[in-house]
Amino acid sequence: MSTEGATSSGLAPPGGRGGAGRPRAASSNAKSLTIGAVCKQLERDFPDISISKIRYLEDQKLVSPQRTRGGYRLYGPTDVQRLRTILKLQRDEFLPLRVIRQELASGRAESEVAQGSMPDPKALRRTSLSGPTKAAELPLSEVLDDTGAEASLVRELEEFGVIRGERHDGETLYDDTDREIVRAVAQLARFGVGGRNLRVFRTSADREAALLEQILAPALRSRNPERRREAVDTLENLAAIASHLKHLLLVRDLRKLTS
């Protein structure tokens, strides 16, 4: 590790000799990291990262660090950000390297992922069960502007029962939950997933809701307001646990594709 750090001065401009030259070289390469330092920095967010994996991504032409005259890799801030983008797309969206390469080539992935426009499951807005139910009041035009979805996709989601708009004065209106569903599906649509493919999600949600209802139905129907409030809180916690369990099972199965 120390040897790689020492060789970083090989990138300094010619003529930097003696005590005056060395500090200047160290300053110019202050932001350059060895592969070991990059691995240590990334493992805070990506515990499975390793030096061999970083080298593999380089072999796949997904990242191209500079090389010193001695052949050591030096990663600048742009290289590290690019690695973060690749690892984030792998972890959060399960994208294969072929698709990640296309995303990087398009110039969209690095800026979008860095700014968080791609949905991160840990950052998705959580809809509270205990909060007041907001009436459907979003027109189609507003949903489309906010989510970037096509009108045909929204119609398809309604056709397959994924969202349920309400008719008011001849216009179909949607609530916040419908809008967030459209937003998520619009991201899936980038990879060819349409409304008809979402039946499995709809069926799974219906079955989970039925199970939780079976567990808490007596308390939810209680005449005691305090007991009903406690039941709603419990229902929300159970929904979060069920969602996390489903995510873990999905990750476990998808890992088979990358092994």
C-alpha positions in Angstrom: 0.0 0.0 0.0 2.7 2.4 1.0 4.6 1.6 -2.2 1.6 2.5 -4.4 1.3 5.8 -2.4 4.9 6.6 -3.0 4.7 6.0 -6.7 1.9 8.6 -7.1 4.7 11.2 -7.4 5.4 9.6 -10.8 2.5 11.7 -12.2 4.2 15.0 -11.2 5.4 17.3 -14.0 9.1 16.8 -14.9 11.6 18.9 -13.1 10.0 18.6 -9.7 13.3 17.8 -7.8 14.4 18.3 -4.3 12.5 19.5 -1.3 10.5 22.1 -3.3 9.3 19.7 -5.9 8.0 16.9 -3.6 5.4 19.0 -1.7 4.0 20.2 -5.0 3.7 16.7 -6.3 2.0 15.5 -3.2 -0.4 18.4 -3.4 -1.3 17.8 -7.1 -2.1 14.1 -6.4 -3.8 14.7 -3.0 -7.1 13.5 -4.4 -5.7 10.4 -6.1 -6.2 7.2 -4.3 -4.7 3.7 -4.6 -6.9 0.8 -5.2 -6.6 -0.3 -1.6 -7.7 3.2 -0.4 -10.6 3.2 -2.8 -11.7 -0.2 -1.6 -11.6 0.9 2.0 -13.6 4.1 1.3 -16.3 2.2 -0.7 -16.7 -0.6 1.8 -18.5 1.8 4.2 -21.5 1.7 1.8 -20.7 -1.5 -0.1 -19.5 -4.1 2.4 -19.0 -6.8 -0.3 -16.5 -4.7 -2.3 -13.0 -6.1 -2.7 -9.9 -5.2 -4.6 -10.5 -8.1 -7.0 -14.0 -6.8 -7.8 -12.7 -3.3 -8.6 -10.1 -4.9 -10.9 -12.8 -7.0 -12.5 -14.8 -3.8 -13.2 -11.7 -2.4 -14.8 -11.3 -5.5 -16.9 -14.8 -5.0 -18.1 -13.9 -1.5 -19.3 -16.4 0.1 -16.8 -13.7 2.2 -15.1 -10.3 3.3 -16.3 -8.0 4.7 -13.6 -4.7 6.4 -14.4 -1.5 4.4 -14.1 1.8 5.6 -12.7 5.1 4.9 -14.5 5.5 2.0 -12.2 2.1 0.6 -13.3 0.1 1.3 -10.1 -3.5 2.3 -10.4 -4.5 5.8 -9.2 -8.2 6.7 -8.8 -9.4 10.3 -9.0 -12.7 11.6 -7.6 -14.5 10.9 -10.9 -13.3 7.3 -10.9 -14.5 6.8 -7.3 -17.9 8.4 -8.2 -18.2 6.1 -11.2 -17.5 3.1 -9.1 -20.2 4.2 -6.6 -22.6 4.5 -9.5 -21.9 1.0 -10.8 -22.1 -0.6 -7.4 -25.3 1.3 -6.6 -27.0 0.2 -9.8 -25.9 -3.4 -9.1 -27.1 -3.3 -5.5 -30.3 -1.3 -5.7 -31.6 -2.2 -9.2 -29.9 -5.5 -9.8 -28.8 -4.4 -13.2 -26.3 -6.6 -15.1 -23.0 -5.1 -16.2 -24.2 -5.0 -19.8 -27.1 -2.7 -18.9 -24.9 -0.6 -16.6 -22.4 -0.1 -19.4 -25.2 1.2 -21.6 -26.4 3.5 -18.8 -22.9 4.9 -18.3 -22.5 5.4 -22.1 -25.7 7.3 -22.3 -24.4 9.8 -19.7 -27.6 9.5 -17.6 -26.7 7.0 -14.9 -23.9 8.9 -13.2 -25.8 12.1 -12.8 -29.2 10.5 -12.0 -27.9 8.0 -9.5 -25.7 10.7 -7.8 -28.7 13.0 -7.5 -31.0 10.2 -6.3 -33.5 10.4 -9.2 -33.4 6.6 -9.5 -35.5 5.0 -6.8 -33.5 3.7 -3.9 -35.6 1.2 -1.9 -34.2 2.7 1.4 -35.2 6.2 0.5 -38.6 5.6 -1.1 -41.4 7.7 0.5 -43.3 5.7 3.1 -47.1 6.1 3.2 -48.4 6.0 6.7 -51.4 3.9 7.5 -52.3 5.9 10.6 -52.3 9.3 8.9 -55.4 10.9 7.4 -56.5 9.5 4.0 -56.0 12.2 1.3 -58.8 12.3 -1.3 -57.9 11.7 -4.9 -57.3 15.2 -6.3 -54.5 14.8 -8.8 -55.4 15.1 -12.5 -53.7 12.9 -15.0 -51.7 15.8 -16.4 -50.2 16.5 -13.0 -49.3 12.8 -12.4 -47.6 12.6 -15.8 -45.6 15.8 -15.3 -44.5 14.7 -11.8 -43.5 11.1 -12.7 -42.4 11.4 -16.3 -44.7 8.5 -17.2 -46.6 8.1 -20.5 -50.5 8.4 -20.5 -50.7 4.9 -22.1 -48.8 3.5 -19.1 -51.2 5.0 -16.6 -54.2 3.6 -18.6 -52.5 0.2 -18.6 -52.0 0.3 -14.9 -55.7 1.1 -14.4 -56.7 -1.7 -16.8 -54.8 -4.3 -14.8 -56.0 -2.9 -11.4 -52.6 -1.7 -10.2 -54.0 1.8 -9.6 -57.6 3.0 -9.2 -58.5 6.5 -10.2 -61.7 8.1 -9.2 -64.1 10.0 -11.5 -65.1 13.5 -10.5 -67.0 15.8 -12.8 -66.0 13.8 -15.8 -62.3 13.8 -14.9 -60.2 10.9 -13.5 -58.3 12.0 -10.3 -55.6 10.1 -8.5 -54.3 10.2 -4.9 -50.7 10.4 -3.7 -50.3 6.6 -3.5 -51.4 6.2 -7.1 -48.8 8.8 -8.1 -46.0 7.1 -6.3 -47.0 3.7 -7.9 -46.9 5.3 -11.3 -43.5 6.8 -10.5 -42.1 3.4 -9.6 -43.6 1.7 -12.6 -42.3 4.4 -14.9 -38.8 3.4 -13.8 -39.5 -0.2 -14.4 -40.9 0.7 -17.9 -37.4 1.8 -18.9 -36.5 -1.9 -18.9 -39.6 -3.1 -20.8 -41.8 -3.9 -17.8 -45.4 -3.0 -18.5 -48.7 -3.1 -16.7 -49.5 -6.7 -17.6 -46.2 -7.7 -16.0 -47.2 -6.2 -12.7 -50.0 -8.7 -12.0 -47.6 -10.6 -9.8 -47.1 -7.5 -7.6 -50.8 -6.9 -7.4 -51.5 -10.6 -6.5 -48.7 -10.6 -3.9 -50.0 -7.4 -2.3 -53.5 -8.7 -2.1 -52.3 -11.9 -0.4 -50.2 -10.0 2.1 -53.0 -7.7 2.9 -55.4 -10.6 3.4 -52.9 -12.3 5.8 -52.4 -9.1 7.9 -56.2 -8.6 7.9 -56.7 -12.1 9.2 -54.2 -11.4 12.1 -55.6 -8.0 13.1 -59.2 -8.0 12.0 -60.8 -8.3 15.5 -58.8 -5.4 16.9 -59.3 -3.2 13.8 -63.1 -3.7 14.2 -63.1 -3.0 17.9 -65.4 -0.4 19.3 -62.6 0.7 21.6 -60.9 3.7 19.9 -57.6 3.0 21.8 -57.6 -0.6 20.7 -58.2 0.4 17.1 -55.3 2.9 17.2 -53.0 0.3 18.6 -54.1 -2.2 15.9 -53.4 0.4 13.2 -49.9 1.0 14.6 -49.3 -2.8 14.7 -50.6 -3.2 11.2 -48.1 -0.6 9.9 -45.2 -2.3 11.7 -46.2 -5.7 10.3 -46.5 -4.2 6.8 -42.9 -2.8 7.2 -41.6 -6.2 8.4 -43.4 -8.0 5.6 -42.0 -5.6 3.0 -38.5 -6.1 4.4 -38.9 -9.9 4.4 -40.1 -9.8 0.8 -37.1 -7.7 -0.2 -34.6 -10.1 1.5 -36.2 -13.1 -0.2 -36.0 -11.3 -3.6 -32.4 -10.4 -3.0 -31.5 -14.0 -2.1 -33.1 -15.3 -5.3 -31.6 -12.7 -7.5 -28.1 -13.4 -6.2 -28.3 -16.7 -8.0 -28.3 -14.8 -11.2 -25.0 -13.1 -10.4 -23.2 -16.0 -8.8 
